[in-house]
Each structure stands twice: as structure tokens, then as C-alpha cells.
Amino acid sequence: MIVEFKFNKEKDLYNVWKACNSKKNYGHDFKKNIPKNVIKICNKRTFKKCKKNLIKDREIVYKIPIKKIILECVTKSWKKIENEYFKRLETITKRKFPFKKIKGFMTTIPKCPYDPNPKFPYFYFQFFVGSATIIHIAGHELMHIHLHNNGWWEKVEKELGNKKTHDLKEAVTELLNLEFRDLWISKDKGYPNHIKLRSFIKKQWKKKKDFDLLTENCIKWIKRNGVK
């Protein structure tokens, strides 16, 4: 398997701390779904200073024995679809997935960022959701990492700048609903700020399934309409 699903306490602690100190992304406040006492521990403090108290707070979750069962279940579920997922991803984007191994780390909060660094690419997935949602999260984050590492990002960023490239990267996951949903059922809802752009992507893809043409049309659309 290309994707390895794991739990790493240090990775989770860092993700919790970072989420507690993050700003709104695409108009969405991830902190509203994090317990207030956790935010109080982490807010405006360095990771090093709050780590000890954060471990105490998370300890009850870390001791739950079903973590291993969840990881086994998710691994088996993903194994069933991995080949088909990457086959579709490469066919649709016309780009080969650039990694032979990539890790997915379980996190105890509903914020699942990713790191596209080619030296150690990884993503997070939620603990408190079902397997169908987890493999959908994996598919979502893997698409992001894929686009970061195949020249697509540089091309779009040259045209739109960094922020709007991030917007398009999120909005283009509408393709998961159009081409991948039978693999996990769960719908990719996206962010409120991208509703109109996602609708445009859906219409364009139904007209012609050409990823490069779609990208060009999205760049033109964003230049005309902007992204809130």
C-alpha cells in the first residue's frame, strides 16, 4: 500500500496546538469545534510551554484501546480502494502521483491539515468519525498533496497568487463528488466561500472532462469574479 495510517501522539499534540492558534480558513473557524479548555491551554502559548498540560488533557483519549481497531479497519477499507483511487486521480489530472509512500496520521480534533513537503508528505484524518468518512478525508488530502507536487501549483500560483491558488485547490475537490464518490459515499462539501466556484467547476467538468482546460477556465473565472 502507498498510504499508511498511523497514530503518533507528538503529531496529534502539535496539530491540536496549531489549530488552537490558527485563524479562520476560507471563512471557517475550526476552533469552534475544539473544547474551550483545550483552547485555553494552547492559545497564544508556544507548543513547548503548553505541551505538558495538553498531554494531561488528551491522556484519556490516548488510552482508548479502540484506536488500534480503528486503524486496522481504516487500513483494510483503504486497501480495497487504493489502486482504483490513484488510477482515477492520475487519469483525471493527467499527472502521475509522485510518491510511493505517504502517511496519514490520526488526530483527535476535526481539523485535518496536510504537508506536501516531498521529503515527508503526510496528512491528518479524524479520530471520531466512521471509516467511510476517513477514507474520503484521505482522498481529499491526497488530491491536495498531488497537485502541490506536479507543477500544477506553480502554474496556477503564477496566475492567481498564493491565496487564490489555495482557494482553487480546495474548490477543485468538487471532482471527488463527480468521479470518486462511489468509493466512499461521503460527500465533499467544501467551504461556504467556494460554493459558486464549485458550481462552476461542476458545470465545466460535465461539459468536458479535461483537467487542464478546467484549470484554465477556473483561472479566468476567478480573475473575473474573485473569491471571497
C-alpha positions as CSV (number, residue, x, y, z in Angstrom):
1,M,0.0,0.0,0.0
2,I,1.1,3.6,-0.7
3,V,-0.8,5.1,2.2
4,E,0.0,4.1,5.8
5,F,-2.5,5.1,8.5
6,K,-0.9,5.6,11.9
7,F,-1.3,7.3,15.3
8,N,1.5,9.5,16.6
9,K,1.0,11.3,19.8
10,E,3.5,14.0,19.1
11,K,1.9,14.7,15.7
12,D,-1.6,14.9,17.2
13,L,-0.4,17.2,20.1
14,Y,1.2,19.6,17.5
15,N,-1.9,19.6,15.4
16,V,-4.2,20.4,18.3
17,W,-1.8,23.2,19.4
18,K,-1.6,24.7,15.9
19,A,-5.4,24.5,15.4
20,C,-6.0,26.4,18.7
21,N,-3.8,29.2,17.4
22,S,-5.0,29.3,13.9
23,K,-7.0,31.9,12.1
24,K,-10.2,31.3,10.1
25,N,-9.6,29.4,6.8
26,Y,-12.0,30.2,3.9
27,G,-14.4,31.8,6.4
28,H,-14.5,28.7,8.6
29,D,-13.5,28.7,12.3
30,F,-12.1,25.3,13.2
31,K,-11.7,26.4,16.8
32,K,-15.4,26.4,17.4
33,N,-15.3,22.5,17.4
34,I,-12.4,22.3,19.9
35,P,-13.2,22.2,23.6
36,K,-12.7,25.6,25.3
37,N,-10.4,24.2,28.0
38,V,-8.1,22.9,25.2
39,I,-8.0,26.3,23.6
40,K,-7.3,27.9,26.9
41,I,-4.3,25.6,27.4
42,C,-2.9,26.4,24.0
43,N,-4.0,29.9,23.0
44,K,-1.1,32.3,22.5
45,R,1.4,30.0,24.0
46,T,4.3,28.1,22.5
47,F,3.9,24.4,21.8
48,K,6.7,23.7,24.3
49,K,5.1,25.6,27.1
50,C,1.6,24.1,26.8
51,K,2.6,20.5,25.8
52,K,2.7,19.1,29.3
53,N,-0.8,20.3,30.2
54,L,-2.1,19.3,26.7
55,I,-0.9,15.7,27.3
56,K,-2.8,15.6,30.6
57,D,-5.9,16.8,28.9
58,R,-5.6,14.3,25.9
59,E,-4.5,11.4,28.1
60,I,-7.9,9.8,28.4
61,V,-8.3,9.8,24.6
62,Y,-4.8,8.4,24.0
63,K,-5.6,5.5,26.3
64,I,-8.7,4.4,24.4
65,P,-7.9,0.8,23.2
66,I,-10.1,1.1,20.1
67,K,-7.5,3.3,18.4
68,K,-5.8,0.2,17.1
69,I,-9.1,-1.3,15.9
70,I,-10.0,1.9,14.1
71,L,-6.6,2.0,12.4
72,E,-6.9,-1.6,11.3
73,C,-10.4,-1.0,10.0
74,V,-9.4,2.1,8.0
75,T,-6.3,0.4,6.6
76,K,-8.5,-2.5,5.4
77,S,-11.1,-0.2,3.9
78,W,-8.5,1.9,2.1
79,K,-6.7,-1.1,0.8
80,K,-9.9,-2.1,-1.0
81,I,-10.0,1.2,-3.0
82,E,-6.4,2.4,-3.1
83,N,-5.5,1.2,-6.6
84,E,-8.7,2.5,-8.1
85,Y,-8.4,5.8,-6.3
86,F,-4.9,6.5,-7.6
87,K,-5.8,5.2,-11.1
88,R,-8.7,7.7,-11.3
89,L,-6.6,10.6,-9.7
90,E,-3.8,10.1,-12.3
91,T,-6.3,9.7,-15.2
92,I,-8.4,12.8,-14.3
93,T,-5.5,15.1,-13.6
94,K,-3.2,13.7,-16.3
95,R,-0.4,13.5,-13.8
96,K,1.3,10.6,-12.0
97,F,1.1,10.5,-8.2
98,P,4.6,11.4,-7.2
99,F,5.1,9.3,-4.1
100,K,5.5,5.6,-3.4
101,K,4.8,6.0,0.4
102,I,2.8,8.6,2.3
103,K,1.5,8.7,5.9
104,G,-1.9,9.6,7.3
105,F,-1.9,10.5,11.0
106,M,-4.9,10.2,13.3
107,T,-5.9,13.4,15.1
108,T,-8.3,14.0,18.0
109,I,-9.7,17.2,16.6
110,P,-11.8,17.9,13.4
111,K,-9.1,19.8,11.7
112,C,-7.1,17.7,9.2
113,P,-4.3,19.7,7.5
114,Y,-1.6,18.2,5.3
115,D,2.0,18.8,4.5
116,P,3.0,18.4,0.8
117,N,6.8,18.5,1.5
118,P,8.2,15.9,-0.9
119,K,10.7,14.8,1.7
120,F,8.0,13.7,4.2
121,P,4.5,14.2,2.8
122,Y,1.6,13.5,5.2
123,F,-2.0,14.3,6.1
124,Y,-4.2,14.1,9.1
125,F,-7.6,12.3,9.5
126,Q,-10.2,12.5,12.2
127,F,-10.5,10.0,15.1
128,F,-14.2,10.4,15.9
129,V,-15.7,9.6,12.5
130,G,-16.5,6.4,10.6
131,S,-14.3,4.6,8.1
132,A,-16.2,5.9,5.1
133,T,-15.5,9.5,6.2
134,I,-11.9,8.8,7.0
135,I,-11.1,7.3,3.5
136,H,-12.9,10.3,2.0
137,I,-10.7,12.6,4.1
138,A,-7.7,10.7,2.8
139,G,-8.8,11.1,-0.8
140,H,-9.3,14.8,-0.3
141,E,-5.9,15.5,1.3
142,L,-4.1,13.2,-1.1
143,M,-5.5,15.2,-4.0
144,H,-4.1,18.4,-2.4
145,I,-0.7,16.8,-2.0
146,H,-0.8,15.5,-5.6
147,L,-1.5,19.0,-7.0
148,H,1.3,20.6,-4.9
149,N,3.9,18.2,-6.3
150,N,3.2,18.1,-10.1
151,G,3.8,21.6,-11.4
152,W,0.1,22.4,-11.2
153,W,0.6,24.6,-8.1
154,E,3.4,26.7,-9.6
155,K,1.4,27.3,-12.8
156,V,-1.7,28.4,-11.0
157,E,0.1,30.5,-8.4
158,K,1.9,32.4,-11.2
159,E,-1.6,33.4,-12.5
160,L,-3.5,33.9,-9.3
161,G,-1.1,34.3,-6.4
162,N,-0.9,32.1,-3.3
163,K,-4.2,32.7,-1.6
164,K,-6.4,32.3,-4.6
165,T,-4.4,29.2,-5.6
166,H,-5.3,27.7,-2.2
167,D,-9.0,28.6,-2.9
168,L,-8.9,26.8,-6.3
169,K,-7.1,23.8,-4.7
170,E,-10.0,23.4,-2.2
171,A,-12.7,24.1,-4.7
172,V,-11.4,21.6,-7.3
173,T,-12.1,18.8,-4.8
174,E,-15.6,19.0,-6.2
175,L,-14.3,16.4,-8.6
176,L,-14.3,14.0,-5.7
177,N,-18.1,14.2,-5.8
178,L,-18.2,13.8,-9.6
179,E,-15.7,11.0,-10.1
180,F,-14.9,9.3,-6.7
181,R,-18.0,9.2,-4.6
182,D,-18.8,5.6,-5.3
183,L,-15.5,4.7,-3.4
184,W,-16.7,6.1,-0.1
185,I,-20.2,7.6,-0.4
186,S,-19.4,10.6,1.8
187,K,-19.9,13.9,0.1
188,D,-17.2,16.5,-0.2
189,K,-19.0,19.7,1.0
190,G,-16.1,22.2,0.8
191,Y,-16.2,25.7,2.3
192,P,-19.0,28.3,2.1
193,N,-16.7,30.8,0.3
194,H,-16.3,28.3,-2.6
195,I,-19.9,27.5,-3.4
196,K,-20.1,29.5,-6.6
197,L,-16.7,28.3,-7.8
198,R,-17.5,24.7,-7.1
199,S,-20.7,25.1,-9.0
200,F,-18.8,26.4,-12.0
201,I,-16.3,23.5,-11.7
202,K,-19.2,21.0,-11.7
203,K,-20.7,22.6,-14.9
204,Q,-17.4,22.8,-16.7
205,W,-16.5,19.2,-15.9
206,K,-19.8,17.9,-17.2
207,K,-19.2,19.8,-20.5
208,K,-15.7,18.3,-21.0
209,K,-13.6,16.2,-18.7
210,D,-10.3,17.9,-19.3
211,F,-8.4,18.9,-16.2
212,D,-6.0,21.3,-17.8
213,L,-8.9,23.0,-19.6
214,L,-10.8,23.1,-16.3
215,T,-7.9,24.8,-14.6
216,E,-7.6,27.4,-17.3
217,N,-11.3,28.2,-17.2
218,C,-11.2,28.4,-13.4
219,I,-8.3,30.8,-13.5
220,K,-10.3,33.0,-15.9
221,W,-13.4,32.7,-13.7
222,I,-11.5,33.7,-10.5
223,K,-9.9,36.7,-12.3
224,R,-13.4,37.9,-13.3
225,N,-15.3,37.1,-10.1
226,G,-12.7,36.8,-7.4
227,V,-13.1,34.5,-4.4
228,K,-14.5,35.9,-1.1
